[in-house]
Amino acid sequence: MGIVPEGVKLLAVGTAGLLASVFLSIYSKWLGIPLLTVFFIFTVFSMYFFRDPLRDRAFAQDQIASPADGTILSIRQEEREGIVVIRIFLSIFNVHLQRAPIAGKIAKIKFTQGKFAIAYKPEAKDNQRNLIRIEGEKGRAVEVEQITGAIARRIVSYVKEGESVDASRKIGMIYFGSQVALYLPKDVKLLVKEGDKVAAGETVIGAW
């Protein structure tokens, strides 16, 4: 279990606050102890939210891995012909890293400004979002869309266009409750259903 780089700074702030609170409580308990409690909760939350669990499962070329931890909100035919979209809701208790569903090349990254609706609502599809298209072998391609929520206001991408990735490699992160959409060709055999719990880099969502 590790901590993502974005969490290291917050942990440093929390640790510094804890040490300062301990020192302050020596001279003023009524001020130091409440601050100690606040910084302790802040530090523990930061460690939990920014955790980076080891995910080392190997996937076959015909398998499609889940891009995110969370609960499948919906599986719908997309407006684009021949595309199915799987929407995954991430609560604040889920790991918030996104991983590549297949091995391939990052063909496109497109960031779009938008709303900040609650992540599990249908209108969240129009929220601020970042689309990552991955093109694999045999003309196979998938798209992962990182979508902010009402609380989550920051999307981080770990990849660049033209870069090659392995299945399950970390490709980005969204802060504090969000949604991830996975766009697949309709001929993919889906192995999950609405309401299922999935884990990035562990759950097989479908197969070619």
N, C-alpha and C positions, 0 to 999 in steps of 0.2 A: 504493500500500500504506500503510495507516494502522495505528494501534493503538487498540483499544477503550478506553473510559474506565476500565474495571476494571483494565487493564494499566498505565495511566499511573502509578498509585501504586507498583506493584511496580517499575517501571522507575526511578522516583525513588529508591526504597530501594536498588536495585542500583547506580545511578550514585553515590549518596552513599557506599555501601560501597566501591566501586572507588576513589574519590578518597581516602577515609580509609585504605584499604589501601596506596595508593601513598605517601602521607605516612608511614605507619607503617613501610613497608619501608626508608625512608631511615635509620631508627634501629634497626630490628630486622628483618633479612631473613628470619630463620627463622620469624618470626610474620607479617610483612607479606606475603610472597610466597604462602604457603598461603591466606591470607585473600583476596588478590587473585585467585587462581585460583577460589576458591569464588564470589566475587561476580561474576566474569566469566561463569562458567557460568550463574549465577542470572539475570543480566541478559540473556544471549543466549537462554536458555530463555523468559524472560518476553516478549521481543520476538517470538519465534517462536509461542508459544502464543496470545498475545493479538493476533495480527496480524488486520488487517481489510482483505482484498484488495478492490479495486474490482470490483463486479459491477453492470453497467449494461445487461444484456440486457433488451430489451422482450419481453413475452409477449402473445400474442393472448388474447382473452377466453375462448376455449374451451380454453386450455392450463393445465395445473397444474404449477407449478414445484416442484422439490425444496425442502423446508424446511431441509435440512441437508447438510453434506459428510459423506461416509462410504461405507460398504458396506451394501447391502441384505441384511439378515439373513433376513427372511422376508416372504412375502405370504400372508395368511391371511384366511379369512372370520371376521369378528368375531362375538362372542356376540350382539351386537345384530343383528337381522334387517336385511339389505340393506346391510350395511357391510363394507368390506374394509379391513384395516389393513396398512400397509407399515411395517416396523420397520427403522430405519437405525442401524448401529453407528458411533460416532465414536471413533476411537483418539486417543491424545494427540497424534498427528501431524496430525490434521485441524483445519481451522478450526472453532471451536466456537460460532460465531454461528448463530442460526436466523433464517430469513426467511419471509415470508408466501408461501404457495403460490399464492394468488389475491388479486385486489383485492376489497375488501369492508369490512364493518364488524365490529369485535370485539364479538361478541354475548355471549360468556361467557369468564371466566377462573376456573378452579377449581384450587386448590392442594390436594394430598393428601399427608399424611405417610405414610411407608412404610418398606420395608426398604432395604438398600444392597447388593444382590446384584451380582455381576459383570455389567456392562452387556450383554454378548453372550449371557448365559444366558436361557432362557425365563422363569425366575422374576423377571427384572428388571422385568417388566411390573407387578409389585406394589411396586416401589421408590418412593421419594419422587418426586413428579411434579407437573407443572403443565400443565393442559389449556387450550388457547386455541382457541376456536371462532370461525371467520370465515365470515360470511354474505355471499355475493356477489349478483350479479344473477340474475334468473330462478329464484329460490328455491334456487340452488346454495349448498352449504355444505361446508366441510371442517373438520377439527380437527387441530391440531398438539399433540402431547404431549411436553414436555421431561421426560426421565427421568434421574435421577442413576444413578451406578454405584457400585462399591465404593470408588473413590478420589474421584470427583466428589461433593461434598457441598453444592454451592450452585447454585441456579437463579436466574437473573436474568430478569425480564420487562421489556421496553421499552415495552409498550403497556398501555392501560387499556380497560375495557369502554366501549363507545359510540364509540370512536375509529375513524376510517376509515384504511385502509392500502392502499397500492398493492402489486401483486404484486412480490415480491422485496425489499420493505422489511424491514429488520432488526427482529425482534420479541422477541429475547431471546438468552440465552447460558447454557451449562452449563459448569462448570469440570472440566477434567482427565479426559477419557474418559467417555463417556455413551451414551445411546440417545435417538433421537427417533422417535416413532410418528406416522404420518400416516393419519388415518381418512377414507375416501372412500366415496361411494355405489358400490354394486356395478356400476352401469351405466356407470361411467367406463371408458374404454378405456385400459388400462395399457400403457405404452411401455417398461417396465423389467422385469427379472426378478431373482430371488435371485442374489446374488453380484456384481451390477453396482456399479460405483463411480459415485457421484452427487455433484453440487456444488450447494450452495444458490444459488438465483438464476441458475443456468446450465442445469442439466439439466431437460428436460421429462419429468416422471414419468408424466403421463397427459393425456387430453383428454376433454371432455364429448361 
